[in-house]
Amino acid sequence: MLVWIGDTTHGEAPDSYCMRLFNAWGVGRMGKDDGIVLFIFPDDDMRWITVGYGLTYALTDREATHITRNVMAPLMREGRPD
């Protein structure tokens, strides 16, 4: 698992931007596709979790969205980024 903090996606859609970086970095073990990256873009007020296909049973898109929207976002907007 990686946590990556960048300023912005530079106008690119977050799903394509994050997936492009995830694939370029080769996150996770070869053959297992078990990587996870938490992307944080403070300038865009955006958080995104990209999960390798080998872990989608453990962390679904729905759960990742819940974490970023309902857990992380409110805390970060309160000035509690940690």
N, CA and C of each residue as an Amber inpcrd file, in Angstrom:
protein
   246
   0.8510000  -1.1780000   0.0000000   0.0000000   0.0000000   0.0000000
   0.8860000   1.2280000   0.0000000   0.4810000   2.1810000  -0.8270000
   1.1690000   3.4620000  -0.9010000   0.1850000   4.5790000  -0.5810000
   0.6900000   5.6460000  -0.0120000  -0.0640000   6.8860000   0.1280000
   0.7050000   7.9200000  -0.6690000   0.0200000   8.5570000  -1.6120000
   0.6720000   9.5390000  -2.4580000  -0.0790000  10.8610000  -2.3490000
   0.6500000  11.9300000  -2.0570000   0.0400000  13.2510000  -1.9400000
   0.6020000  14.1250000  -3.0500000  -0.2810000  14.5610000  -3.9280000
   0.0890000  15.4600000  -5.0110000  -0.8340000  16.6640000  -4.9500000
  -0.4830000  17.7180000  -5.6070000  -1.2940000  18.9310000  -5.5380000
  -2.6270000  18.7840000  -6.2540000  -2.5840000  18.2670000  -7.4820000
  -3.7640000  18.2720000  -8.3360000  -3.6580000  17.1860000  -9.4050000
  -4.7800000  16.8560000 -10.0160000  -4.7800000  15.9400000 -11.1640000
  -4.5840000  16.7070000 -12.4670000  -4.4230000  18.0130000 -12.3750000
  -4.2070000  18.8840000 -13.5420000  -5.3610000  18.7990000 -14.5350000
  -6.5690000  18.6690000 -14.0040000  -7.7650000  18.6610000 -14.8330000
  -8.1370000  17.3080000 -15.4030000  -7.2910000  16.3060000 -15.2350000
  -7.6090000  14.9640000 -15.7280000  -8.5990000  14.3040000 -14.7680000
  -9.4870000  13.4970000 -15.2820000 -10.4520000  12.7840000 -14.4390000
  -9.6890000  11.9490000 -13.4170000 -10.1020000  11.9830000 -12.1490000
  -9.3350000  11.2870000 -11.1140000  -9.2130000   9.7860000 -11.3380000
 -10.2540000   9.1520000 -11.8520000 -10.1600000   7.7030000 -12.0530000
  -9.0830000   7.3480000 -13.0670000  -9.0170000   8.0740000 -14.1810000
  -8.0050000   7.7620000 -15.2000000  -6.6110000   8.1890000 -14.7400000
  -6.5060000   9.3340000 -14.0840000  -5.2190000   9.8200000 -13.5930000
  -4.6200000   8.8290000 -12.5920000  -5.4210000   8.4190000 -11.6260000
  -4.9410000   7.5120000 -10.5800000  -4.6360000   6.1290000 -11.1300000
  -5.4530000   5.6290000 -12.0200000  -5.2040000   4.3110000 -12.6000000
  -3.9420000   4.3210000 -13.4630000  -3.7320000   5.4220000 -14.1680000
  -2.5270000   5.5320000 -14.9980000  -1.2710000   5.4780000 -14.1250000
  -1.2670000   6.2210000 -13.0130000  -0.1210000   6.1960000 -12.1100000
   0.0280000   4.8320000 -11.4380000  -1.0890000   4.2710000 -10.9830000
  -1.0850000   2.9610000 -10.3370000  -0.4330000   1.9230000 -11.2420000
  -0.8270000   1.8960000 -12.5020000  -0.2790000   0.9310000 -13.4620000
   1.1800000   1.2290000 -13.7980000   1.5180000   2.4970000 -13.9520000
   2.8970000   2.8720000 -14.2830000   3.8580000   2.4890000 -13.1580000
   3.4180000   2.6140000 -11.9260000   4.2650000   2.2960000 -10.7760000
   4.3570000   0.7950000 -10.5120000   3.4200000   0.0130000 -11.0470000
   3.4420000  -1.4260000 -10.8160000   3.1960000  -1.7930000  -9.3650000
   2.2300000  -1.1490000  -8.7500000   1.9390000  -1.3640000  -7.3320000
   1.3820000  -2.7670000  -7.1130000   1.8880000  -3.4510000  -6.1080000
   1.4280000  -4.7930000  -5.7790000   2.3690000  -5.8580000  -6.3100000
   2.1030000  -7.0700000  -5.9010000   2.9510000  -8.1950000  -6.3080000
   2.5350000  -8.7130000  -7.6760000   3.5440000  -9.0230000  -8.4980000
   3.2840000  -9.5560000  -9.8350000   2.5010000 -10.8610000  -9.7250000
   1.4680000 -10.9640000 -10.5110000   0.6380000 -12.1540000 -10.5050000
  -0.4500000 -12.1440000  -9.4450000  -0.3160000 -11.2870000  -8.4640000
  -1.3200000 -11.1910000  -7.3880000  -2.2080000  -9.9650000  -7.5740000
  -1.6530000  -8.9000000  -8.1980000  -2.3730000  -7.6450000  -8.4180000
  -3.0370000  -7.1810000  -7.1240000  -2.2220000  -7.1110000  -6.0700000
  -2.7680000  -6.8370000  -4.7410000  -2.3100000  -5.5000000  -4.1530000
  -2.0880000  -4.5280000  -5.0040000  -1.6610000  -3.2170000  -4.5180000
  -2.8290000  -2.2960000  -4.2200000  -2.5590000  -1.3330000  -3.3600000
  -3.5320000  -0.2790000  -3.0310000  -2.7670000   1.0370000  -2.9680000
  -3.3510000   2.0820000  -3.5630000  -2.7790000   3.4200000  -3.4360000
  -3.8730000   4.3700000  -2.9900000  -3.5800000   5.1040000  -1.9390000
  -4.4470000   6.1930000  -1.4910000  -3.8440000   7.4690000  -2.0520000
  -4.5710000   8.1100000  -2.9490000  -4.1460000   9.3710000  -3.5580000
  -4.8480000  10.5170000  -2.8420000  -4.0940000  11.5650000  -2.5330000
  -4.6590000  12.7530000  -1.9040000  -4.2290000  13.9660000  -2.7260000
  -5.2220000  14.7530000  -3.1450000  -4.9890000  15.9580000  -3.9430000
  -5.5880000  17.1560000  -3.2080000  -4.8340000  17.8050000  -2.3220000
  -5.3760000  18.9030000  -1.5260000  -5.9180000  20.0680000  -2.3570000
  -5.2360000  20.4160000  -3.4360000  -5.6880000  21.5590000  -4.2430000
  -7.0200000  21.2860000  -4.9210000  -7.3170000  20.0250000  -5.1880000
  -8.5860000  19.6340000  -5.8090000  -9.6210000  19.2190000  -4.7570000
  -9.2320000  19.2260000  -3.4620000 -10.0820000  18.7250000  -2.3720000
 -10.6090000  17.3410000  -2.7350000  -9.6670000  16.4530000  -3.0860000
 -10.0490000  15.1330000  -3.5740000  -9.1650000  14.0550000  -2.9450000
  -9.8010000  12.9230000  -2.6730000  -9.1270000  11.7340000  -2.2120000
  -9.6010000  10.5790000  -3.0790000  -8.7030000   9.6480000  -3.3880000
  -9.0670000   8.5570000  -4.2790000  -8.2960000   7.3100000  -3.8570000
  -8.9620000   6.1700000  -3.8330000  -8.2990000   4.9080000  -3.5260000
  -8.3810000   4.0250000  -4.7660000  -7.2170000   3.5690000  -5.2250000
  -7.1530000   2.6360000  -6.3420000  -6.7140000   1.2870000  -5.7870000
  -7.4710000   0.2510000  -6.1250000  -7.2460000  -1.0950000  -5.5940000
  -6.9840000  -2.0470000  -6.7500000  -5.9410000  -2.8590000  -6.6330000
  -5.6640000  -3.8830000  -7.6300000  -6.7650000  -4.9310000  -7.6410000
  -6.9640000  -5.5550000  -8.7920000  -8.0470000  -6.5400000  -8.9320000
  -7.9390000  -7.7000000  -7.9390000  -6.7280000  -8.0050000  -7.5150000
  -6.5370000  -9.0900000  -6.5670000  -7.0310000  -8.7800000  -5.1630000
  -7.3930000  -7.5290000  -4.9070000  -7.8960000  -7.1430000  -3.5750000
  -9.3160000  -6.5980000  -3.6070000  -9.9680000  -6.6530000  -4.7440000
 -11.3170000  -6.0750000  -4.8160000 -12.3130000  -6.8170000  -3.9350000
 -12.0080000  -8.0410000  -3.5560000 -12.8820000  -8.7580000  -2.6190000
 -12.7460000  -8.1760000  -1.2090000 -11.5650000  -7.6440000  -0.8890000
 -11.2970000  -7.1290000   0.4560000 -11.6590000  -5.6550000   0.6020000
 -11.5210000  -4.8880000  -0.4860000 -11.8500000  -3.4630000  -0.4620000
 -12.5610000  -3.1330000  -1.7630000 -13.8790000  -3.1000000  -1.7010000
 -14.6850000  -2.8470000  -2.8940000 -14.6600000  -1.3680000  -3.2520000
 -15.0780000  -1.0470000  -4.4660000 -15.1890000   0.3550000  -4.8760000
 -16.1360000   1.1070000  -3.9480000 -17.2020000   0.4530000  -3.5600000
 -18.1800000   1.0920000  -2.6690000 -17.5540000   1.4380000  -1.3140000
 -16.7740000   0.5190000  -0.7670000 -16.1180000   0.7760000   0.5150000
 -15.0540000   1.8640000   0.3860000 -14.2940000   1.8460000  -0.7010000
 -13.2660000   2.8620000  -0.9210000 -13.9020000   4.2430000  -1.0460000
 -15.0150000   4.3220000  -1.7530000 -15.7280000   5.5920000  -1.8900000
 -16.2400000   6.0660000  -0.5370000 -16.7750000   5.1710000   0.2550000
 -17.2520000   5.5310000   1.5960000 -16.1030000   6.1050000   2.4330000
 -14.9530000   5.4560000   2.3930000 -13.8030000   5.9110000   3.1750000
 -13.3840000   7.3140000   2.7600000 -13.2650000   7.5410000   1.4490000
 -12.7790000   8.8410000   0.9910000 -13.8020000   9.9490000   1.1780000
 -15.0740000   9.6640000   0.9490000 -16.1070000  10.7090000   1.0320000
 -16.6400000  10.9450000   2.4350000 -16.8530000   9.8720000   3.1760000
 -17.5530000  10.0000000   4.4500000 -16.6510000   9.9440000   5.6780000
 -15.4410000   9.4750000   5.5130000 -14.5200000   9.4080000   6.6450000
 -13.4130000  10.4470000   6.4820000 -12.6830000  10.3750000   5.3810000
 -11.5360000  11.2640000   5.1880000 -11.9210000  12.7170000   4.8940000
 -12.8320000  12.9220000   3.9610000 -13.1580000  14.2850000   3.5200000
 -13.6000000  15.1890000   4.6570000 -14.5490000  14.7690000   5.5040000
 -14.9710000  15.6660000   6.5940000 -13.8230000  16.0200000   7.5410000
 -12.9870000  15.0490000   7.8640000 -11.8710000  15.3270000   8.7620000
 -10.8680000  16.2850000   8.1310000 -10.5830000  16.0890000   6.8630000
  -9.6320000  16.9720000   6.1920000 -10.1800000  18.3850000   6.0690000
 -11.4820000  18.5030000   5.8410000 -12.0870000  19.8430000   5.7380000
 -12.1150000  20.5520000   7.0890000 -12.0730000  19.7850000   8.1830000
 -12.0020000  20.3490000   9.5360000 -10.5760000  20.7340000   9.8920000
  -9.6480000  20.5090000   8.9750000  -8.2490000  20.8350000   9.2450000
  -7.5240000  19.7220000   9.9870000  -8.0170000  18.4940000   9.8910000
  -7.4060000  17.3520000  10.5590000  -6.9150000  16.3420000   9.5270000
  -5.8770000  16.6760000   8.7450000  -5.4390000  15.8100000   7.6650000
  -4.7900000  14.5030000   8.1270000  -4.2950000  14.4770000   9.3560000
  -3.6590000  13.2440000   9.8190000  -4.6870000  12.1930000  10.1730000
